[in-house]
Amino acid sequence: MDKAKTFAIADRFFSAIENGDITTVEALYADDIVVWHSNRALDERETGQSKAENLQLLRYVCDFIDGLHYEVLDRQLTETGFVQQHVFRGRSKGGHEVALPVAIIFVIKDEKIVRIDEYMDPAKFPAE
């Protein structure tokens, strides 16, 4: 993997979400992307969320969290993409501070994101 190209994709992805630009996220995703979150069952890991399902979730998150931003703690290149540790921050519409630690693994092929595995504690995400 080319580190500069891979990290440029990462920067575009996270910046797009921070700015509520789901169109850019959609363009970065392969059509057959699989997105799995650790709050889902392990037996769903192979199928995960589809592109459409994940984009819908991201739209909700962008609408629900004000001042959404990622505090990147570490990012490492892998043979197939990158891994990143960050704190997902913002404020819920209900006024609750969000500070959600996340570890996330990206697989990239032909400059498209083909897989995301996201590890977090969903209990730390506010309900309102």
C-alpha positions as a Markdown table, in Angstrom:
| # | Residue | x | y | z |
|---|---|---|---|---|
| 1 | Met | 0.0 | 0.0 | 0.0 |
| 2 | Asp | 1.1 | 3.5 | -0.8 |
| 3 | Lys | 1.1 | 5.4 | 2.6 |
| 4 | Ala | 0.4 | 8.8 | 1.1 |
| 5 | Lys | -2.5 | 7.6 | -1.0 |
| 6 | Thr | -4.0 | 5.5 | 1.7 |
| 7 | Phe | -3.8 | 8.2 | 4.3 |
| 8 | Ala | -5.2 | 10.7 | 1.8 |
| 9 | Ile | -8.2 | 8.4 | 1.5 |
| 10 | Ala | -8.5 | 8.3 | 5.3 |
| 11 | Asp | -8.3 | 12.0 | 5.6 |
| 12 | Arg | -11.0 | 12.5 | 2.9 |
| 13 | Phe | -13.2 | 9.9 | 4.6 |
| 14 | Phe | -13.1 | 11.4 | 8.1 |
| 15 | Ser | -13.2 | 15.0 | 6.9 |
| 16 | Ala | -16.3 | 14.2 | 4.8 |
| 17 | Ile | -18.1 | 12.8 | 7.9 |
| 18 | Glu | -17.1 | 15.8 | 10.0 |
| 19 | Asn | -18.6 | 18.1 | 7.3 |
| 20 | Gly | -21.7 | 16.0 | 6.8 |
| 21 | Asp | -20.6 | 15.3 | 3.2 |
| 22 | Ile | -22.0 | 11.8 | 2.7 |
| 23 | Thr | -21.7 | 12.1 | -1.1 |
| 24 | Thr | -17.9 | 12.1 | -0.7 |
| 25 | Val | -18.1 | 9.0 | 1.6 |
| 26 | Glu | -20.3 | 7.3 | -1.0 |
| 27 | Ala | -17.7 | 8.0 | -3.7 |
| 28 | Leu | -15.0 | 6.5 | -1.5 |
| 29 | Tyr | -16.9 | 3.3 | -0.9 |
| 30 | Ala | -16.7 | 0.3 | -3.3 |
| 31 | Asp | -20.2 | -0.7 | -4.4 |
| 32 | Asp | -19.9 | -4.0 | -2.5 |
| 33 | Ile | -18.4 | -2.6 | 0.7 |
| 34 | Val | -19.0 | -4.4 | 4.0 |
| 35 | Val | -19.1 | -2.5 | 7.2 |
| 36 | Trp | -19.3 | -4.3 | 10.5 |
| 37 | His | -19.6 | -2.8 | 14.0 |
| 38 | Ser | -18.6 | -4.5 | 17.1 |
| 39 | Asn | -22.1 | -4.1 | 18.6 |
| 40 | Arg | -23.4 | -6.6 | 16.0 |
| 41 | Ala | -23.2 | -10.3 | 16.3 |
| 42 | Leu | -20.0 | -12.0 | 15.2 |
| 43 | Asp | -21.9 | -14.2 | 12.8 |
| 44 | Glu | -22.9 | -11.0 | 10.9 |
| 45 | Arg | -19.3 | -10.1 | 10.4 |
| 46 | Glu | -19.1 | -11.4 | 6.9 |
| 47 | Thr | -22.2 | -9.6 | 5.7 |
| 48 | Gly | -22.2 | -6.6 | 7.9 |
| 49 | Gln | -23.9 | -3.4 | 6.6 |
| 50 | Ser | -24.2 | -2.8 | 2.9 |
| 51 | Lys | -23.2 | 0.5 | 1.3 |
| 52 | Ala | -26.7 | 1.9 | 1.4 |
| 53 | Glu | -27.3 | 0.8 | 5.0 |
| 54 | Asn | -24.0 | 2.4 | 6.2 |
| 55 | Leu | -24.6 | 5.6 | 4.3 |
| 56 | Gln | -28.0 | 5.8 | 6.0 |
| 57 | Leu | -26.4 | 5.3 | 9.4 |
| 58 | Leu | -23.8 | 8.0 | 8.7 |
| 59 | Arg | -26.5 | 10.5 | 7.6 |
| 60 | Tyr | -28.3 | 9.9 | 10.9 |
| 61 | Val | -25.1 | 10.3 | 12.9 |
| 62 | Cys | -24.2 | 13.6 | 11.1 |
| 63 | Asp | -27.8 | 14.9 | 11.8 |
| 64 | Phe | -27.7 | 13.7 | 15.5 |
| 65 | Ile | -24.2 | 15.0 | 16.5 |
| 66 | Asp | -23.3 | 18.7 | 16.5 |
| 67 | Gly | -19.7 | 19.6 | 16.2 |
| 68 | Leu | -18.8 | 16.1 | 15.2 |
| 69 | His | -15.0 | 15.6 | 14.9 |
| 70 | Tyr | -12.4 | 12.9 | 15.2 |
| 71 | Glu | -9.5 | 13.1 | 17.7 |
| 72 | Val | -7.0 | 10.8 | 16.0 |
| 73 | Leu | -4.8 | 9.0 | 18.5 |
| 74 | Asp | -2.9 | 6.7 | 16.1 |
| 75 | Arg | -3.0 | 5.7 | 12.5 |
| 76 | Gln | -1.0 | 2.9 | 11.0 |
| 77 | Leu | -0.6 | 1.6 | 7.5 |
| 78 | Thr | -1.3 | -2.1 | 7.0 |
| 79 | Glu | -0.7 | -4.4 | 4.0 |
| 80 | Thr | -4.4 | -3.9 | 2.9 |
| 81 | Gly | -5.3 | -0.4 | 4.2 |
| 82 | Phe | -4.9 | 1.2 | 7.6 |
| 83 | Val | -6.0 | 1.0 | 11.3 |
| 84 | Gln | -6.9 | 4.0 | 13.3 |
| 85 | Gln | -7.6 | 4.7 | 17.0 |
| 86 | His | -9.6 | 7.9 | 17.6 |
| 87 | Val | -12.1 | 9.5 | 19.9 |
| 88 | Phe | -15.4 | 10.4 | 18.2 |
| 89 | Arg | -16.4 | 13.7 | 19.7 |
| 90 | Gly | -19.4 | 16.1 | 19.5 |
| 91 | Arg | -22.6 | 16.9 | 21.3 |
| 92 | Ser | -25.9 | 15.1 | 20.9 |
| 93 | Lys | -29.1 | 17.0 | 20.0 |
| 94 | Gly | -30.1 | 16.3 | 23.6 |
| 95 | Gly | -27.1 | 18.3 | 24.8 |
| 96 | His | -24.9 | 15.3 | 25.9 |
| 97 | Glu | -21.2 | 15.4 | 25.3 |
| 98 | Val | -20.0 | 12.5 | 23.2 |
| 99 | Ala | -16.5 | 11.1 | 23.7 |
| 100 | Leu | -16.5 | 7.6 | 22.1 |
| 101 | Pro | -13.2 | 5.7 | 21.9 |
| 102 | Val | -13.0 | 3.8 | 18.6 |
| 103 | Ala | -10.6 | 1.4 | 16.9 |
| 104 | Ile | -11.3 | 0.9 | 13.2 |
| 105 | Ile | -9.8 | -1.2 | 10.5 |
| 106 | Phe | -10.0 | -0.2 | 6.8 |
| 107 | Val | -9.4 | -2.4 | 3.8 |
| 108 | Ile | -8.7 | -0.5 | 0.5 |
| 109 | Lys | -8.5 | -1.9 | -3.0 |
| 110 | Asp | -8.1 | 0.1 | -6.2 |
| 111 | Glu | -8.4 | 3.3 | -4.1 |
| 112 | Lys | -11.9 | 2.4 | -2.9 |
| 113 | Ile | -12.8 | 1.4 | 0.7 |
| 114 | Val | -14.0 | -2.2 | 0.5 |
| 115 | Arg | -14.3 | -3.1 | 4.2 |
| 116 | Ile | -14.6 | -1.4 | 7.5 |
| 117 | Asp | -14.5 | -3.1 | 10.9 |
| 118 | Glu | -15.3 | -0.7 | 13.7 |
| 119 | Tyr | -14.8 | -1.5 | 17.4 |
| 120 | Met | -16.5 | 0.6 | 20.1 |
| 121 | Asp | -18.7 | 0.5 | 23.1 |
| 122 | Pro | -22.1 | 1.6 | 21.8 |
| 123 | Ala | -23.3 | 2.2 | 25.4 |
| 124 | Lys | -21.1 | 5.3 | 25.4 |
| 125 | Phe | -23.2 | 6.8 | 22.5 |
| 126 | Pro | -26.0 | 8.9 | 23.9 |
| 127 | Ala | -29.6 | 7.9 | 23.2 |
| 128 | Glu | -30.7 | 11.5 | 22.9 |
